[in-house]
Amino acid sequence: MTRLRATAAHTIPQRPPIRVTPGQQVRAGQRDTDWPAFVFITTDDGAGWVPDRHLDTSSDPAVVITAYDTTELATTSGEELTLIEQDDPSGWAWVSNAAGRQGWVPLRTVEPLPY
């Protein structure tokens, strides 16, 4: 189990998270300028940022090819976290905090703790 420390606070967006599943049709919009691996999508249940590699955009609407949950985790600087999944292509990590809450945080806001 890899332990991380937040080196900077991460604030979550105001919009509620969404979950997409393979085969689901979504409307793909703009690419993020700060996080170029992400595309803004809209579903019947909401909207959020999803890595473009999780979508087949060869048709309109786009089709989800890999499930994704847009939940982000708010953190404070110095907070200890547990790494669950590191997604290097997108620059984010799925982590858990001491209270058991899980979500995505930017890799640039965390560092490994020494063993």
N, C-alpha and C positions, 0 to 999 in steps of 0.2 A: 504494500500500500504506500503510495507516494504522498507525502505531506507537502503542502505549499504554504507560502505566506503571501498575503496580499501586500504588494509594495505601494499600491495606490488604491484609493476607494473606487468602486464601480457603482454607478447609479443606473438603475434600470429604467427603460422607457415607460411612458405613461400608458401606452396601449396594452391591452391584455395579450398574453401569449397565445399562440395558436399551435396546433399540432396538425401536420399533414401526413397522409398515408399513401403508399404506392397505389397508382391508378387514379388518384384524385386529380381533377382538373382545376387549374388555378390560372389567374391572370397574372402574367409576369410583366413587371414594369421596369423601372430604372435600376441600374447597377449602382452600388454604393461607391462613392469616391474615396472614402477613408478605408473601407474594407472591400476591395475589388472582387473578392470571391463570392460576394453576396448580391442577390437580386431581390427587390421588394416585390412581394406577391400579395394578391388579394384573393380571399376565398369567400364562401358564403358565410363563414363564421368570424371573419376578421381579416387582418393584414399583418405582415411582418417580413423580416429579412430571412432568407433561406440561401444556403450555398448553392450556386448555380449548378454544381455537379449533381445535385439531388433532383434536378429537373430535366425533362426532355422538352426543349423549347422549339423543336422542329415543327410543331403545329401550334395553332392558336385556337383554344387556350392551351397553355403548357400542361404537361402531365408530370406528376410527382413520380419519381422512380425509386427514391429512398425516403423512408419515413424521417421526419424531423420535428423537433419540438423547439419553439423559439424562446422558451423560458430562460430569462437571465436571472442571475443571483446578485443582489446588492451586497457589496462588501465594504469593509472599512480597512484602512491602512493598518497593517500589522496583524490582521485577523488570520488565524490558521484554518486551512481548508484541506480536504482530501480530494485528490485527483481521481476521477472516475474514468474519464476519456479525454485524451488530448487530440485535437483536430488541427494538426500543423498546417494543412492547406488553407484553412480559413483563418488561423491565428487565434482560435478560441479553445477553451477547455471546459468540459462539463465537470463540475465540482460539487462537493457537499460541505456544508458548514457544520459547526458544533451542534446546532439545533436539529440537524438532519435535513435541512432544506437543500434542494439541488437546483442547479441551473448553470447557464453558460457565463463565463467571464473571459475577458480578453487575456490572452497569454502575456501580453506586454504589461499587465498589472499584477502578475504573480511571479514568484521565484521558488525553486525547491528549497525545502528546509534541510539542513544537514542531518545525517542519520545519527 
